[in-house]
């Protein structure tokens, strides 16, 4: 082949190519971006709309319904979910998985236009909808800032300073703060004093709203100047508000606000979100990275800048790391690079043992050059170093040497037969370059479905295909160029055996070849029996595969876990926080726990891709726990679960590991859809009863949660009209008396603080004293008891959460398997599925399965969507290689044999058949076909030389034992480091056992099938 001849005769060019791969690879490696996990796009946006005072049903019908209808018209939408609660609408839009990050900017713009167009149709009192398209931003550095004796305001001032400084660092994308408490100006107005003075509260509210309002007073011309007018009267301090004159105009008595109210600064009485770090009040500072950067380098830059800013940090304020992606990435990279080096050393050691010193060094050198060359193309195509891409390199290692082994083996055989080094190199490359190229393309194509999958799982694991694509193609190039070049330098033309039979005798002697010859000869004589045995083994494997555990993605290795905690629906967030603090105290007493961070009211900022922040619920709290090491996780989680069961039996809680890959709220989700909330709750209760009867089901709940109480003052319109009081007046009275009403804004520099009017603490009545309230009557200019305009107070129950999916009311029953046990979610799901599906559904109601089952189905559907085309391409290539149909059929008939080893391996190792194991199973087809091509091509070559057909098949199989077995052994042993990685373990087991068994069987079955398909007769005498 010309490339081979050129490489040998132009050593300067070959050395330059070698140095380019070596030096360029080292430079490219140092410049590659580094991540812990591959980036995938969170294709979600959220629309939030406040509708103060509205019931959940009113929010659903008057706000959520309109927005859902508008959003659903977008062609990009996959599904829409919504949560309607009292006074608040949350709509989550999930875009179709085919869209990527670059597409979303335009999609979010169209979404905003849709929402803006419909906003005018929302009812009076509803706020302008807010579109949050940064829902998927990942803040890889999450810092907790706390300090004993410091107020939230002091912490916030310091955090704001840090935010301004850190966002300027190159490579930092955004900086966010969580846990901020809203500071307010509180005006506590005594209703007793107002009643005595006859001053209506509305009069004070109007003054507070207008007095500090910015308004234009115009300008005046004075001579040649035009001077702006700006009257005084604005408040320069909070205490000045007490000097506001509130007496009615025309009265002789001057009454100031300070006479009837106290004015102070305070934080919102009912916070939205509370953050604690190690049981201290804290703020979270989240830092996100720009795309395509080396997060380890950016992490160092952040650390250096924080050190430089240390002089600004007030004494007593502490900054602690909740999650540091650069550190995690660095640890992960070190672990993966160690695995990669181990795999390379294992492969080279195998080559040295089985191929000899020179051959082993030669192929090991080619392997290293191919790996370094792959780094160059990864840099060109912006493929970062992360879990998947490094795993792909480890998977590829064994396959990268396949082509070089075949070429090296061929050169050695040529030299044994008396050829010169150049002749041997040219002959083997001429014979095998196209078959090896075809086999390489087939091996690549076997991984194509994951690279071309449109699903989130495909986006997550897609770099697996592209790295294999790059490295395997490069391995073919180095095999036909650099391998002959270095063979020419390293091998000598010393051993010359002219006779072909003598050469074969020297090359294929030894115990292994003798045993293999005997078994092969026996199987080729008794072909039918051999095929029957293979079919029987395959049938046993199928039965055994039914006993293999099933899963989707494994948990993360990071030594962190979560506790999700839910009080009963309708709980006050302060009570939820009290429970969370108690749980934190328990955790802080555990020796294996390093740090505890909690967030109450909603989830934390998204600090890793697979973390899904919980939406806003007062009854929700989450504890993020870091332990000493991964081995400590089961004990701490088990102890915490026991503690929760003993101390919080009334609450719902969930202990869960960090996830790798796309995750769902619960592993098992049964979604019931229909119009009537009562019927939905009845169906959910039946499904929950099924789950509760199974001891393997944990964390059983549904997302509508409990109904909550609502107090309904019975407004008497006729009586109210007589005294000039409206329903709005009653609402305002209740709001001001209990929660507090915003009546204006206080301006302070860059901040606008809401002015909240409410009753003093001693006048904020209990629920039993509601009838004692007094309301101002504009008709009588006096206060009247609230009982004059109401006929009583009634307590009802309401659905405080109304959840919809694709515009239909949907209640989701959720459960999980025991995360501390051996059973997988798929096993539990398969057990409870028939019973849940047996629940009779009324007309108009339907059941859908979500959770891990849905994610797995979607991922497999996307994967299998490209599978037929990929396999068709692979088959066409084999047909083109041999210009025949029978030869490809012989090769493809061996592919199912991989299942024999896969079933055995997964059962023996106790590994689940996960999504990554499925990828491994699909990739095995490419590896086996590649081996089959090498073997059948050799058979055709021997036949073309005029050999007896039976001998040609027999000798070809013997001559291909070393390259085929070596390719399998290097791949299998190179995968050993991946056995200790939770993410790749099931894939490693699948490939190692599948390839091992299938290679042994292929060396037997391919010759047997070839003799059957081509009707090669048995020998009448001992030809072998």
N, C-alpha and C positions, 0 to 999 in steps of 0.2 A: 504494500500500500504506500502511496506517495508520501503521506504524512509521516509514516514510520521511517521510510527511507530518508526523508528530509531531516527528521529529528536526529537520526544516527549520524548522517554525513555533515550536519551543520551543528557541531557541538556548542558553538558560541550562542546560537539561537536557543538551543535547549537549556543551556545554563542561564541565559537571560530569563527565559520563561520560568525556570525553577526559582530564581531569585525574586522575580516579580510576584509569584505565588507566595513565597516565604515572607519577604519583607512587606509586600503589600497586604498580606493577610494579618501580620502583626499590627501594622498601622491601622487597618480597618477594624480589627478587634478592639483596639483601644478607643476608637471613635464611635463604636456602636452604642446606641441607646440601651439603657438597662431598665428593666421592669421586673417586678415579681411575677405578675401574671400578664398575659397578653391583653392589650386594650380591646374592649368591644364597646359598641355604642349603646348607651341606655336610650332607647327610642321612646321615651316618655316625656310628656309635658303635663302640667297641672294647671287647672283654672280654678281659682278661689274667688268666691263672691260672698260678701257679708250682707245679710238681710236682717238687721237687728229687730228682735221682737217676734219674728215669724216662727211658727211651729215647724217641726221637721217636714210635715206634710205640705205646708205652705211653701217651704223652701223647695221641696221636690217639684211641686206642680207649677210654681210661678217663676222659679229661677232655673233649677237644674234641667227641667224638661226642655225649656227653650234653648238653653246652651247646648244640650246634648243633640237636639235636632239639627242645630246649625253645624256643629262639629262633625256629626256623622256623615254629612254631605261631602266631606273631603275624600278624595279617592285613595289617599295614602293610609287611611285609618284601618287598623286591624280590629281593635275593639275599644270600647269606652266603658269605664266603670265610674260610678259616682257615689258619693256619700253625702246624704242630706241630713243635717242635724239642726238643732234649734239655732236659728239665726245665721247659719253658715253652710255654704255649698262647696264641696270639693269634687272636682271632676278630673279623672286621670285618663289621658289619651295615650294609647299604645299604638305606635305606627307599625306598618308591616315590616317583617324582618328583612325584606329585600333591600331596604334603604340603609345607606351608610352615613357616616358623619357628614360628608360633604353635601349630601342631599338634604339634610335636616334643616339647614339654615333657611333655605327657600320654603320648606314645609312649615316651619314655625312662623315665617312671615305671613303665609296664607292663613294659618290658624288665627293669628292676631287679627287679620282683616275680617275673618268670619265673626270672631267674638265682638269686634268693634261694631260691625254692622248690626248685630242682634242686641247690643247693650241698650240701645234706645227703646227697645220693647220690654225691658224689665220693669217690674212694678215700682211705683214711688217708694222710696225708703231703701231700695236695694243699692248697694255701692257699685261702683264700676268694677267689672270683673278684671282680675289680674291673671295674666298668662305667665306661668313660671316655666321657662324652657331650659333653665339651668338645673333641672331636677337630677340630671345624671352627672353633674360635676363631681369629681373625686378629689377630696382634700387629703392627699397622701401623708401630710404631716399634720397631726392633730395634737395641739398643746393645751394643757390645762393650766390656767393662771389663777392662783388663789393666794390669800394672805390673811392670817388672823388679825382681826381688828380693822380691816379695810372694808369700806362700804363698796357696794356694787359700782357706785359712781366713780370712786377712786380706781377700782380695778379697770373700769371701762376706759377711763382717761389713759391709763398706761397701755392697755390693749390697743386702743385707737392709735397711739403713737407707734407701737410695734407694727401695726397693720400698714401705716403710711411708709414705714421704712422697708419692711420686708417685700412689699409689692414691687419695689424698684429693682430687686435682684433679677438679673438675666436668667430666664428659665422658669421664673415664678409666674404662674398664670393669674390666679385670683387669691385673695385672702378674705376669709369670712369669720364672723364672730357668732357664737351661739350661747344662749343662756343669759342674754342681756335682759335686765329688768327695766320696765318702763317707769321712768321717774315722772311724777305728777305734782302739780300744785293742788293741794286738797283744801277745799273750803268747806268746813264743817258748820253747817247752818243750824242753829237751834230753832226748831219749829215752835217750841213753847214761846220763845221770845218774839218770833214773827207773828204768832197768833195774838200775843198780847199787844203788839204794836200795830197789828192790822196791815202788815206789809206782805204782799204776795211774793212767793218765791220766784215766780216768773219775772217779776220786776228786777230782782237781783241778777237773775240769769242774763237778762237782756243787757244790763249794765256791764257785766263781766265780759260779755261777748263783744260789745262795741267799744269799750273804753281803750282796750289795748290793740285794737284793730288798725292795721296800716291802711290809711285812706289818703287820697290825693287832695291837698288843700290849694293846689294851683300855684301860680306865680304872679308877680306884679312888676310893672315897669317903673323904675325909679331913675329919672334922668335918662342916661344912656345905658343903664343896666337893666337886666331882667332877672329879678331875684325870686328864688323859690320860697314859698310859705310852708312852714312846718311847725304846727302848734305843739306845745308841750302837753302833758297829761298822760303820756305813756308810763307804764310802770318800769322802774329801773331796778327794783328789788321785790322779792315776794312779800316782804312785810308792808310795802307800800299799798298792797291790796286792801289791808285792814283800814286804810284811810279813805277808801272809796265811799262817797256819800250815797246812801241807799234810801233815805227817806223820800216819801212821795213829794212831788212838786206842790207847792202851795201850803205845805205844813210848816208850822213855826218851829217844831222840834227837829233838830238835826241828828239824824241817826247814821252812824258810819258802819261799814261792814264789820269792823272789829267789835262793835257793840252786840251784834247778833251772831257772829261766827268767829271761828279761829282759822287762821290761814297758815299752812305749813307745807314743806316739801316732803314727799314720801314716795315710796315705790308702790306700784299697783297692788292693791290688796289681794287680788286674785291673779297670780302670774300665769303666763302662757307656757313657760318652759323654765325648769329649774335644773341647773347642772351642779353636781357635787363631784369632787375628786378626793378620794380617801376620806370621805365624810366631811369635807370642808366645802363651803360655798365657793363656786368657781365659775369662770368663763372659759369657753373652748375657743381656741384660735386655730382655724383650719387653713392650710396652705395647699393650693393645687399647683400642678406643674404644667408648663407648656407642652405641646405634643412633640414627640420625637427627641426629647432631651435625655441625657444620662442622669437619671434621678439621684444616683450616688454622688455625682459631682455637684448637683444643685443642693443636695442635702448638706454637703460640706460647706458650700457657700452660705447656706442659711445658718449653719452652726457657727461659722466664722463671724457672720454679721451679728448674731446674737451675742457673741463674746465681745464684739466691739461696742455693743449697746449696753453692756453690763453696768456701766457707770450710771446709767439713767434709772436702773431698776431700784425702786424704793426698798429700803430695808424691811424685810418681813414678807415681801411678795415672792412667791415661789413659782417657777415655771417647770412643769413636768411633762414628759412625753406620754401621751395616751397611746398613740400609734405613730411610728416613724417608718414610712415606706422606704426611704433610702437605706436605713439600717436593715430592714427586713429583706430588701432587694440584695444588699451586700451579702447578708448571711446566706440567702438563697443562691446567689451567684457563686459564692465560694463552695457551697455544697454541690451545686450542679457542675461547676468546673472540676471539682474533685472527682465527681462521678464520670465526667467526660475523660479526664486524664486516666482514671482507673480503667475505663472501658478501652481506651487506646492502648494502654499497657497490656491489658488482657489479650486484646487482638494480636498485638505484636508478639507477645509471649507464645500464643498458640501458633503463630506463623513460624517462629523460630524453632519450636518443638517439632512441628509436622513438616515444615518445608526446608529445614536446614538453615544454617547461619546466613549465608549470602542471600538466599531467596527471602528469608524472613526479614532481613535488613532492607532489602530492596522494596518489598511490598509495604513494609512499615513506613519507609520514607515516602512512598507514593501516597499512602494513607494520610500522613501528616500534611503533605503538600495539598491534597484535595480538601482537607478540613480548613487549612489556612485560606485556600482559594475560595472556599464557600463563604468565609467571612467577608471577602471583598465584594461578592455579589449581594450578600445580605446588606452591606452598607449602601450599595448602589440602589437597592430596592427598598430601603428604609425598613428593614426587618430587624426589630430590636432583639437583644439577648433577653430571653425570659423563659419561663418554665417550659412552654411548648416548643420554642425554637431549639433550645438546648436539648430537650428530650428527643426532638427529631434528629439532631446530630448523633446522639447516642444510638438511636434506632438504626440510623443509616450506616454506622461504622462497619458493621459486618458486611453490609451490601456494597460498601465503597471498595472493598478489596476483592470482590467477586471477579470483576473484569481483569484486574491486575493478576489475580491468581491464574486465570485461564491463559493469559498471555505468557506469564512466567513459566507455567507448566508446559506450554507448547514450545517455548524456546528451549527449555531443558530437554524435552523429548527430541527436538531437532538436533541439538548438540550431541545427544546420545547416539543418534543415527548418523553422525558424521558430517552434518551440515556446518557451514560457517555460522558465526553469530548473526551476520546480516541476513543470510539465507533463512535461518531459523525464524528470525523476527519477522521477515517479510512474508514467509509462508503462513505463519500462525495468524498474523493480522489480516492477511488476505482471506484466509478461511473463515475467520470468526468475527471480523469487524462489524459486518451487517447483522449477523445473529445476535452479537452482544449488544449492538445498538437497539435492535428490536426488543431484546429481553429487558434492557434498561428502560426503554420507553414504556414497556408493559408494567414493569415494577413501579414506575412513577404513576402511571395511569390508575393503578390499583388504589393509590391514595387520593386520586383526583376528586372523588365525591365529597370529601371533607373540605378540600380547598375551594370547591365550587358551590358548596352548600350555602343557601341563602339564610339559614336559620341562625339564631344567636350562638348556638353551639358551634356552627360552622365558622362564624366570625371569630369565636373564641379560640378554636383549635385550627384555624385555617393555615397558620404559619407552618404547621406540621407538613402540609403538602408542599408549600413553596420552598422550604429548606431542603426537603428530600428531592424536589425537582432540580434545584440548583446543584446539590452535592452529587447526586447520581449521574446527571449529565456530565458534570465535570470529571467524575471518576472514569467515564468512558473516554473522554478526551485524554486524560493523563495515562490511561491504560494503553492507548495506541500511539502515544508520543513519548512520554517520559519513561514509561516502563521499559520499552525496547532500548531507549538511550542508556539508562542506567544498567540494564542487563548487559549491554555491549561493553560497558566500563568494568563491570564486576565479574562477569563469567569468563571462563577460559575455554578454548577449544582443545581441551586436553584429552578427554575421554572420547574415543571414537569407536563406535560399534556399527559396522557396515550392515550386518545382517538384521533385518527388521524383526524376525522372530526372536533373535538373541536379545535385541534391544527391549522388546516387550518382556522377555523373561527377566531381564535385570530390573526393569522399572516396576513390574507388578508382581513382586514376590513378597513373601512375608505372611504372617498368620492371618491378618485381616483380609488380604486379597484371596488367600486360599479358602478361608471360610466363606467369603462372599461368592467366590466362583462356584463352590459346591451348592450353596443355597440357590443362587441364580439358575444354575443348570437344572436343579430339581424343580424349581417353580416354572421354568420354561417348558419342561417336559410335561408337568401336570398343570396345565394352564387353567382349566375349568375349576379345578379344586382351589387353585390360588385365588381366582376371582371370587369364588363363593366365600372363601375365608375373609377376603377384603370386605365384601358386602355384609357379612355377619358382624365384623368388627365395627363397620359404619353404623349398622342398626343398633348395636350395643351402645355406641357413642351417642346416638340420638336419644336413647332412653336415659343414659347417664346425664346428658345435658339438661334434661328436665329437672334434675335434682340440684343444678347449680343455682346459687343465689343470684338474684338480679338487682342491679342498682343503676343510678344515672351518673352522678359525679360524687367522688368521695369528699369527706371533710378536709379542711386545711390542716397543714402541719403547724401553723402558728399557735403558740401556747396561750390562746385566748378563747374565751367563750362568752355567751350572752345569757342573761336571765331576763325574759320578758314577763312582766308582772301586770295583772289586770285586777283592779278592785271591781266591785259591782258597778254597773252602769249608773251614772248619776252621782258618783262620788265627787267630792271636792278635791281639787288637785293638791291642796295642802294636806289632806288626809293621806292621799297617795304618796306624797313626799315623805310623810312621817313613817309610813311602812318601809319605803325604800331606804331611809336612813337607818332604820333598825336592821334591815338585811345587810346593809353595808357594814354596820358595826360587827355583825357576826362574821362576815367575810374577812374583815381586817384582823380578826383574832386567829385566823388560820395560818399556820406556818408556811404553807406552800403558796399562799397568795402574795403576789408582789404589789399589785395596785388594783384599785377599784374605782371606776368612773360610773356615774349614774346620770341619767337624763329622765326627767319626769314631764309628762305632758305631750311629748313627741319624741321621735328618734334623734340621734346625734347626726351631725353632718356626715354625708357619705364619705367615709375615709378609705374604703376599698371598693372595688367594682362590684363585688358580690354582696356587699352590705346594703340592705334595703331599709332606709329610714322609715320608721312608723309615722303615720300621719298624726294629726293633732287630736288627742283624746285626753281629757282631764283624768280619766281613770287609769291611764297607762303609765308605766315606768319601766325603764330598761337599765340593767346593770351590766357593764362591760368589765370583765374580770381577766386580768393577766396573771398567769401562774408561772412558776419557776421554769418549767420545761414541759414538753409535750407529754412526757410520761406521767406528769402530775395531773393532767386533765381528768381522767376517769375518776380518780379518788375525790378530787375537789367537787366535781359535778355531782357525784353520787351523794356526798355528804350534804351539799347544798339542797339537793332534791329532798333528802330525808328531813332536813331542817324546815324546808318550806311546807312539807306535808304535815309536820307536827305543829308548826306555829301559825300557819296561814291556810287552814283547811278550807276557809270560805272563799279564798281567792283563786283565780286562774293564773297559772304560771307555766313557763316553758323554759327548760334549760336546753341550749342548743350550741353546737360547735360552729366555728367559722366555716364557710363553704368555699369550695373551689368551683368555678364555673357558674353559669346561670342557675339561680335558685328561686324557690317559691316560698310563700308565707308558711305553708304547711306541706308536708310530703304527700298527704292524702287530702283531697278536697272534693266534696260532692256538692255540686251547685244545683239548687232547686229554683226554678223560675216560674213566676205566675203572678196574677194580679192581687190576690188577697193576702195581706200580712198574716192574718190568723191561720190560714191554710198553710202558708209557707212555714210558720213556726211549728205547726203540727207535723208536717213532713220532716222538718229538721229534728224534732224530738224523736221520731221513729228511727231516723238514721243514727242519732246519737245513742239510742238504746242498743242498736246493733253493735256499734263500736264499743260501748261500755261492756258488752257481754264478752268481748274478746280481750283476754289478759295482755295481749301484745300491743294494744292500742293505748297511746298516751296523749296527753294535751288535747283532750276532746272538747270541742267548743263550737259555737257558730258565730259569725261575724255581726249579726244584728244584736247580739248580747241581750241582757235583760231589759224589760220595759222599765221606764223610770217614772217617778211621780211628777205631776204638774198641779200646782194650786190654781184654781180658776175662781177669782172673784166674780160673783154673778152680778154683772152690771145691769142696773134697772134704769132703762133709758127714760121712762116717763118721769120718774122721780128726779133724775139728773137734769132733765130739761128745765124743770121748775126752778132749779137753783143755778142754772147756767153752767153746768159742768159737763164736759164731754168725756168720752172714753179715753181720749188722748191725755186729758188732765189726770185721770186715774192712773194710767200707765206711767206718766211722769212722776207722780207722787210715789208710787211703789219703787220706781227705778232710783229716785233720789234718796229715798229712805233707806234702802237696803244696799244696792250695788253701787250707786253713785252715778251721776249723769255728767257727761262732758258738756260744759257750757261756754267754753272759750279756749284760747291759746295764750300761753305766756311765752314771750320771745326772750331768749337769752343767748346772744351770740349766734352761733350756727344752729342752735337747737330750738325746737318749738315744743314746749311742754304743755300737755293738755291740762286744762283747769277742770277739776272734778268737784262737783257739789254733792254733798251727802250729809246725812244727819250725824251728830256727834255719837260716839260709841255708846254713851249712856242712854241715848234716845233711839238707837237702832233696836227696834222692838224684836221680841221673839215671835215665833209663828203664832203663839197663843194670844198675842196682844194685837194682832192685825185689826180687830174691830175698833181699837182705840185711836187709830190714825185719824188725822183731821186734814181736810182738803179745802183750799181757798175757793170761795164762790164769788165770781165776778158780778153776779146779779145782786148779791146782798153785801158785797165788799166785806165779807167776814169768813172765818173758817167754820166749816160744818163737819160733823163726824162722817167718816166714810160709810157708815152704816146707812146714812140717808140716801146714798146713791147706789148701794149694793144690797142685794137681798140675801147675802151670805157668801161663804167661801166653801168651795168643793174641791176635794182632792181626786184627781183622775190618774190613770196610767196611760202612757203614750209610748209609741215606738220612737225612741230618741235617736236611733240611727236607721235610716232607710237607704239601703244599698241597692244599686241597679247595675246591670251589665247589659250593654247594648240596648238601653232604654227599657229594659224589663226588670221589674223588681226581682232581685235574686238574693237568696240566703245561702251562704256557703258553710257547710259543715266540715270542720277541719280536724285532723288527727295526725299524729306522728308515730313512727315506730320507736322502740326504746333505743335512744342514741347510745346508751351504755351497754346494750346487748349485742348479740351476733346477728339477730334477724334484721333483714333489710326492709325498707319501706315497700318494695315490690312484692315481697312475700306476704306481708300483712295485707296489702291491697288486694292481691289475688284471693285471699281468704275471705275478706269481708265484702268484696264486690258483688257476688251473686245475691247475698242477703239484702244489701241496700237496693239493688236493682229490682228485687222482688217487692219492694214497697209499692202499693197501688197508687198511681198518680191520677188525680181528677182531670177531666177534660180542660185543656188550656194550660196545663202545667207540664214541665219537662225537667229531666235530670241530665246534667252533664258532669263529666269527670274532669277535674283540674289537677293541680299539684304536680308532683313529679311524673305521674303517668302522662299528663298532657304535654309537659315539656319534653319528655322522652319520645312521645309519639311525634311531636312536631319536628324534633331533631332528626329522628329516623326517617320521617317522610321527606324532609329536605335532603337527607343523605342518600336515601334510596331513589330520590327523584333523578339524580344524575348517574345512578349506578348502571341502568341498562345501557345508556350511551357509552359509558366508560368501558363496560365489559364488551360491548359490540366493537369498540375501537381496538381493544386488546385482542379479540378474536380475529378481526380483520388483519391486524399486524402479523399474527401467527400464520394466517393463510398466505399473506404476501411473502413472508419469509420462506415458506416451503413450497409455494405455488401448488398447494394441495389442501384438501379438506380433511383427509384421513389423519394426517400427521397432527394437525391442531386438535382434532378430536381425541387422539391418544393422549396428548399433553393435558387437555382440559379435563379429561376423565379422572385425573389424579387430584384435582383441586379439592373435592369434598373430603379426601382422606385427612386433610388438616384437622377436621372436626374430631377425629379419633384422639389426637394428642391434646387438643384444646379441652375437651370434656374431662379427660384424665387429669390434666394439669390443674384446672380450676377446682376440681373436687379434692385433689390431694393437697393443694396449697390453701384451700379454704377461701379462695379469692372470689369475689362476685363478678358476674359478667356485666360490666359497666359500659357506658358509651365509648370509653377509650378502648375497652376490650373488643367492642364491635369494630372499631377502626383497625385494631390489630388483626382481627379475623379477616377483614376485607383485604388488608395488605398482604396477608399470607398467600392469597391467590397470585399476586404478582411475583412473589419470591419463588413459589413452586413452579409457575409457568416459566420463569427465567431458568430454573434448573432443568426443566423438561426440554426447553429449547436447546440448551447446551448439549443434552444427551441425544436428542433426535437428530440434531445437526451433525453430530459425530457419526451416527448410524448412516445417514445419507452420504457422508463423505466416504465412509468405508465401502458402502455399496457402489459408489461411483468409481472406486478403484478396482472393481470386479471381484470382490470377495464373495464367498458363499453367504447368502442372506442370513442364515442362522448364525454363522461365525461373526458376520458383520455386527449383528445385534449384540451378540455375546461380548465380543472384544470391545465394542463401543461402550457398553455399560461399564466394563472393567476400567477402561481408560479414563472414564469420567468420574470414577469414584473419588479420586483425590480432589479435583476442583469443586465438585458438587458438595462433598462432605466438608471440605475446608470452608466453603462459603457458608454452609449451615452452622458449623462449629463456631466460626468467628462471630456470626450474627447472634447465636444463642449465648455464648459466653460474654460477648460485649454488652448484653442486656442485663447482666447480673447487678450492676449498680442501681438499675431502675427498680429492682425488686424491693428496695428499701425506701422507695418514694411512694407515698400513699396514692398520688395522682396516677402514676404510671404502672403501679404494681400489676393490676389486672391485665393491662396491655402486654407487659413484659412476660407474664405467665402464659398468656395466649400465644404470643409469637414463639417463645422458647420451646414450649411443649408441642405446639402445633407444627412448627418447622422441624423439630427434632424427629417426631414420629413420621411426619409426612416425607421427610427426606429419605429416611430408611425405607419406607414403603415405596416411594417413587423409584428408587434404584432397582426395585423388584418389579413394580407394577408396570412402569413404562415399557421395559423390554417385553414383558408378557403381553400387554395390550398391543404392542407393535406387531408381534408375531401373529396375534389373532386378527387384527384389522387388515394386515397385509398377507394373511394366509400363508405364513412361512411354515413349511412342514417340519415336523420333528426330525432330528437326525436318525438315519437308519443305523449308524454306527457311531462310535465315540469320536466326534470331530473335534471336540474341545481340547 
